Amino acid sequence: MSIEVVDARQWVERAESMRAEGWMMLDLAGLDRLGLDGAAERDHRFEIVCQLVRRDVKQRTSLHVTAEGDPPTIPSVTHVWGLAAFAEREAFDMYGIHFEGHEGLSRILMPDEWSGHPLRKDYGVGKITIDFKPQPFLQTDTPGQSTHGLASDVELDALGQIKPADDEARHE
């Protein structure tokens, strides 16, 4: 499997040429390089990773497309691969990567009123208070439902399994 880094300015042209060669998109995902090795040498923090496959020659490749600017921006390739529409929306929702030319760029996983992008490495983890609702008490007092053999009115074997009733009791 090969890996290629593509500048955002050449992304659409590269995608169109790969599509013409027979490459199909398998996946497209956002990536936050904050804290990764070599991130300081690069002039961008965000990128997308596009997984492609060419089945006729049994090859796979991975393209890393840089997203520069604030907000990070990459041209959309939904006209090249229709599958990119949902993946680009997910990268927008989770990482805040904008896709120029995407006609329906909106949140896909988080509510519309949500602020921030949860998969960014500097996103405040644990700042959301969670209210746990008490769960209803489960009734276990009926025959065969108690956690204690004697309380359930059934006989248990050494492993805690219900012993089958003898044949006389079954035919009555």
Secondary structure as GFF3:
##gff-version 3
##sequence-region A 1 172
A	DSSP	beta_strand	2	6	.	.	.	ID=ss1
A	DSSP	three_ten_helix	8	10	.	.	.	ID=ss2
A	DSSP	alpha_helix	11	20	.	.	.	ID=ss3
A	DSSP	beta_strand	24	32	.	.	.	ID=ss4
A	DSSP	beta_strand	46	54	.	.	.	ID=ss5
A	DSSP	beta_strand	59	67	.	.	.	ID=ss6
A	DSSP	beta_strand	73	75	.	.	.	ID=ss7
A	DSSP	alpha_helix	84	95	.	.	.	ID=ss8
A	DSSP	beta_strand	98	100	.	.	.	ID=ss9
A	DSSP	alpha_helix	167	170	.	.	.	ID=ss10
###
